[in-house]
Amino acid sequence: MIHPKYYALKEKQDAFLARKNNPNKNFYNGIYERYENPVLTRDHLPIEWQYDLDADTNPFFEERLGINAVMNSGALYMDGKYYLVARIEGNDRKSFFGVAESDNGVDGFKFWDYPVVLPDTCPEETNVYDMRLTKHEDGYIYGVFCSESKDKEAKDLSAAVAAAGIVRTKDLKTWERLPNLKTLHSPQQRNVVLHPEFVDGKYAFYTRPMDDFIDTGSGGGIGFGLCEDITNAVIDEEKMTSIRKYHTITEVKNGAGAVPIKTDMGWIHIAHGVRNTAAGLRYVIYAFATALDDPSRVIAEPSGLLIGPRGAERVGDVSNVTFTNGAVVNEKNEVFIYYASSDTRLHVAKTDIERLKDYVFHTPTDPLRSADCVKQRCELIAKNLKLLQEK
């Protein structure tokens, strides 16, 4: 017999899932709309994923397999629907993936009946997370994610090794596991993104060279590399694209986020940057563009952050964080940027191609010194005061 408490929880959850999500009227920057409610939280997870519904085996209706957070999600727009492959973290700290879909991309996201079951081909793999979804011109949908294993050489029990796992699918239901990406000159990789088109007839990856699991070390920023065969992906050389710089939002580290968006002016990248503060690391989202004829060559770098944690977004398991690994463009050229806050929940910011291009290609670059930043701002103020006086 189903425990009667289930029906009370289900009624409450159905009302929660049915609520509409509206743009936040208290926020404006002209670049995008920020929405009032998260699009995915742990409260979106099906009750049957967490509770034994049987009154005989769970008489107190206690949570058996709890969910701690739903966050960093790959995103795909396909056949008029919006799909998120979310990172779901259980109370046991293990992450796994689940597919949620929506008709409009801002609310009504519902998870499929079962989580994603990846082929278990790596016995040493302990944890998986942060999948980027690329609809590639070869006809497959690729998922590139972090495959984490224990560092057997280290005495520190928390030491880990990060690799870029690769899977592919046609329907988000049946997944084929391919060998992990190998980068010959980088011991570890995280935040790897597959470019959606062939480059010089090869598969192209944006990488994040790392000396170990936490520190980027000699890794100077976001890398770019080519491989002949994605079924045995090996990158011999990584060129650097978006470079880390002193006293900027990318000072500590940066990494590729969403799959690049193709426009007539260049490929727009939505990435994350990290700096250190007295309160710990601060993660924000920024944008840059690379050339259509050479996706490794940076052609535009607007100054500062695109999205940073605000208000309640600053509070969570890992506070003061915004992070993205998914954005989609629909047939109306609307852009949906899905970003997590503080490793706890997932939000959406909505813009369009024209506004995004305007931001990326017409926002001034960071002059890197306070004196020059003041000069830059004074020039803007002078221009505006002149306009106001002329009026």
Buried (B, 14 or more C-beta within 10 A) or exposed (E): EEBEBBEEBBEEBEEEBEEEBEBBEEBEEEBBBBBBBBBBBBBBBBBEBBBBBEBEEBEEBEEEEBBBBBBBBBBBBBEEEBBBBBBBBBBEEEBBBBBBBBEBBBBBBEBBEEBBEBEEEBEEBBBBBBBBBBBBEEEBBBBBBBBBBBBEEEEEEEBBBBBBBBBBBEEBEEBBBBBBBBBEEBBBBBBBBBBBBEBEEBBBBBBBBBEBBBEBBEBBBBBBBBBEEBEEBEBEEBEBBBEBBEEBBBBBBBBBBBBBBBBEBBBBBBBBBBBEEEEEBBBBBBBBBBBBEBBBBBBBBBBBBBBBBEEEBBEBEBBBBBBBBBBBBBEEEBBBBBBBBBBBBBBBBBBBBEBBBBBBBEBBEBEEEEEEBEEBEEEEEEEEEEEEEEE
